[in-house]
């Protein structure tokens, strides 16, 4: 049978003969997976083995079987496959899952006897594929310039990949195997309506309007199960519904892609069916338009699954499933208008996932960086390296340790590999449980219930998941040694030293985790009363994560495991809640205060430094003489004088320099309220600077009676306020330098009677009216007709005898 890819194969072979590398872009259904490896084999392009990477186990095995079938053979002869827990070696071609290539490279950096590597479905941008390409490209550049590389994809933006591979030739295959009609909704889906109900309705319509098998894309197993329930009794009797998702046993996955003997097949699948698989009898695709992705938050060290709209590339890939074996139809659960708003490509996994495994592989390879198509985010990789250091996989210089090499060889996340290496065989069931999805249906968070189900097969559990966990537990046990007995909680703490939780005070079951984040237990949970727990599964909320699985751990168990990481710390800090400096000695494990005692030996300097945080919290209180001093300094600085800045921002930024030496005895909000910062502010200036300040902007005005009145520099003009009688005899208006003072004259009752910047003019013009009014109100005080010749006074007239 001729496939669209066939016309592009000669160009591909020619490019590989000349350049040794190429990027092949071909639409879904073009035949890349089943044609390219054999084309390389037929062309004798290399004497070495041809390795082709597939993103999923089911796709890898199906591709190997299809390639062997074309040769008239069974797998294990010319064509084989290799994946975790299952392999049949091939003499010339092997289809492997993406993680297998990394292990091959780490164990044999020269890739001895490997002649070509094909990265199939690279558009999925899995972490293992990105790492595999980076490692392989570095090998080709440094060790194996004869190594042939082919990167294949249906929907990939090919140019960046070609640039990464030193401007590799790009080969394009036009057209898919069969045309696919696209059918959109007439109006947007009602947001209040459940996705599963709407998808079930669309499936019923599609079955009524078309012929052949139907492939339905849903984001996860839960949606598959609920959609299957929503279809009960609504499909013709000849329709057979088959689920397809990664957690299904392999036999059930094979059944989903196998043809039915009669009737119509309705396959409800996750994105596992997007690529590589040709599911027999499929003529119709129903796309719910959602994808489930992992989102990692390096600040919390946690990942969570989010359900998002598919990208255009994913939608194109899914629609192509309908045109693999005949003309087909794709029903989309969105409108034509909404289609234009979809993002072009999904994010690469390296941008959004936990990078602990990647960081460990990079350390094992001995490279600080690699030629990644998308560089890993700096924050996420730094967080991953910090975790590896905590697990003992990296030394202080970031180099891999012997322990790191040991756990890198295990097919587990570094956390679980560390647990298995330290705890030994006894940790195998827990490692298998934590590496898989939760087998418990509903129920409490206590992980002991799951471990008991593994031993007894009892409880409300998913049997297929539980069986898979048991198989993996046996496999993991073969990788480990016998070790001294540890409790499940101790083993979990080895894997999650940053997720040991201490219950906060209060009624709600809230915990602080040793890594510094917060977490909350569901109300009424069996573990909610425990003082210490190990949280093995959280929903990833960066503010306060919900605990989904945990184990209770005793303090003695915690101390036994991490004695070298528990230490007393002297704490002298400002308490916002108590509004004072608190001094205490705290026994800490990470962010957990295991014991807390009063500390009376704190030094005055330590208390003063803590009080600086109190000042930052309470704010800088400047009034009276301190405020006037700052105003004077800023006024003179504006004139060009060399004086320290005393605006609020500058003072707050320099607290440690000017305020710290003066804070002895100040340790609370009340103390700060009573504290006068005037002397501390004056201390910022030298004697010469103080002289410049006093000359340019004196602090006081001396009245004719010799009394010193503070000058306020805070307004538009410097100003003073004093009793009118105290200015008798003044015939020249007071000034600061050449600037007239704004004078507020008060009555004997301390009420303003005149504001002036011209005292002689006031005496000559307004005083007579003021005198007329004031004599009646204050007859006991002097009100001379000529104030310019009268003596100043603050007293009333003496009584007549």
C-alpha positions, 0 to 999 in steps of 0.5 A: 500500500502506498503512503504519502510519506513514500514520496519524501523518502528518497529526499530523506535518504539523500539528505542523510547520506550527505549531512547525516541528520535531518528533520522530517515533517509529515502530517498525521497518517502519512506513515512516518513511523512504519516507513522511515526505519525500514527505508533506512534499513533498505538503503543500507544507510548505516551498518549499526543498529537503528533505534527509534524512540516512541513516547509511550509503551503501547505505541512502541510495541505496536510500531515494532509489531507493524514494522516486523509484520511488513518484513514478514517476521515476528518481533525479536528478529530483525525488529525488536522493542525495549521498554521498562519491564519488557523487551524483545531484542531486534538484530537491526531495528529497535523501537524503544521508549524515550527513557530507555535511550537515556539509560543507553547513553549513560551506560555507553556514551559512544553508543557502540554499535548504534548507527542511527537514532530516530526521534518519532513524534518529537512534537510532544516535547516530552522531557525524556525526548528533549534530554535524549536529543540534547545528549545525542547531539552532544555525542555526535558533535564530540564523539560520533560524527557518523551517528545519523539523527532523524527528528520526525513530527507531524505538527512540530515547528521544524525550523528551531529543531533544524537550527539546533542540529546545525541547520539540518536539512528539512524534509516535508511530506505533503498530504495525509493518507485520507481527507478528514472533514471538521465539524464544529459546534454552532455555539460555544459550550455552556460553561455550566454544563459538564464536559462529560455530558456534552461529550456524550451528546456529541458522540451520540450525534457522531454515531448517528451521522457516520459509519465506522469506529469512533475515537473520543479524546478526553483529558483523563481516566475520570472523564472517560469513566463518567462519559462511559456512564453518560452513554449507557443506554444511548448507543445502538446495540452494535456499539462496543465502548472501550476505554484507553488510558495509560493506567490500563493493563496492557492487555486491555490497551491492546484490546482497545486498538484491536478491531472488533469482530462485528458492530462499531467500536467507540474508543474513549481515550486520553492523549495516549492515542494522539500519536503513532497508533493506528487504531483499527476501524477508526473513521470518526474522531470526537475531540472534547478539546481538553488536555491534562498537563502537569504544572510544576511550581519551583517555589513550592516544590510541588506539581499539580495536574491542570486541565487546559484547552488543547493547542492547535497542534494537538487538535490537528494531531487528533483529527488526523486519527480519523484519516488513517485508514479511510476518509473520516470526520472529526467532531470538535467540542468547540466553535469555529470562532474558538478554534482561532483562539487556540495556542499554536503548540502545547508547552514543552514538558521541560518548561512545566514539570519537576526537573529533579530527574533531569538535573540528576541525569545532567550531573551523571553526564557531567555537564552543567548545561546541554544543547536543549531545544528549550533550556530548562527554567533556571528557578526550576533546575535550581530547586531540583539541584537543591533537592538532590543535594538534600538527598545526598545525590550531589556534593557541595560543588554540584557534582554527582556522588556515589549515592547519586550514581546509585539512584540514577540507575534506578527507574524511579524519581530521585526521591523514591530511588533515594528511599529504595537505596537507603531503606532497601527491599522493605521500601519496594511496595511503598516506592511502587505505590508512590510511583503510581496513581492512587489505588484507593477510591475515595477514603482517607489520606492515610497511606497505611490504608493503601499499604494494607491493601497491597498486602491483603487486596482488601478495601475500596481500590482499583484492582488493575492499579493495585495489581500493577503496583504489586508487580512493580514492587517485586521488580523494585525489590530486586534492585535493592539490598536488605536494610535495617527495619524502618517504619513506612513513615520513616521511609516516606520521610527519606523520600520527602524530607521537605514535606514533613509537616508540623501541625499549627496551633488552632482547631483547623488541621493546618500544617507547616512543612519542613520546606517552608510551605503550608498544607491543610488536611481535610476536616475529619480526616483520620490523620488530622489530629497528628502532630507530625506527618509526612505528606507524600501527595499534595495538590500543588496549591502554592499558597496552601496545598491540600494533603491527599496522602500522608503518614503519621511520623513520631518525633523519635522517628524524625530525630532518628533519621535527621539528627544531623539536620536538627539544631538549636537556633537562637532567634531574635526577631520582630513579631508583627503579631505581638508588636515587639522583639521576641527572643527565644531558642528554637530547635529547628528541623528545616522550617519546623520548630520542634522545641521553643524556649525563652532566650534571655541572653540575647545581646543588645545589638541583636535586639536592636537589629531585630527592632530595625524590622520593627521600625520597617513594620511600624514606619518611621515616626518623625514629628516635633524637632525631628521633623523640623530637622529633616525639613531644614536639611532637605531645604538646605540640600536643595540649595546645593549644600553637601548634607545627608539626604533625610527624605523618608525613603532615604532614611528607611533605606539607611536605618542600619547606619543612622538608627541602629546605634541609638536603639538600645532599650527599644524593643516594642511598639510602645518603646518606639512611640516614646523614642525621639529620633532627633539626636540620631538624625543629628548624628548623621552630620559632622560638626562642619555640616551642622554649622552649615545647616545652622547658618543656612536654616537655623532651628530657632528664632530668638524673640526680643525677650530672648525666648527661642521659638522653633522655626517650622520648615515644612511648608512653602515658607519657614514659619514661626508662631508666637504671642503678638505682645512678644513682638512689640518693638520689632521694626524689621521683619525676621528672616532666615538668610534673605527669606522672610519668615511667615509669622503667625501672631497669637492673642493672649488666648493663643488664637491666631489674630494675624498671619504676616510676612511684613511686621512693619506693614502690620504695625502700620496698617492692620494693628489698629483694627486688631488693637480695637478688637483685642482691648475688649477681649483682653483688657488686662494685657497691654495694647499700646497705640504705637507698638514699634516703641513699646516693650515686648512682654508676655505678661498682663498689665500690673494691677493699679494700687 
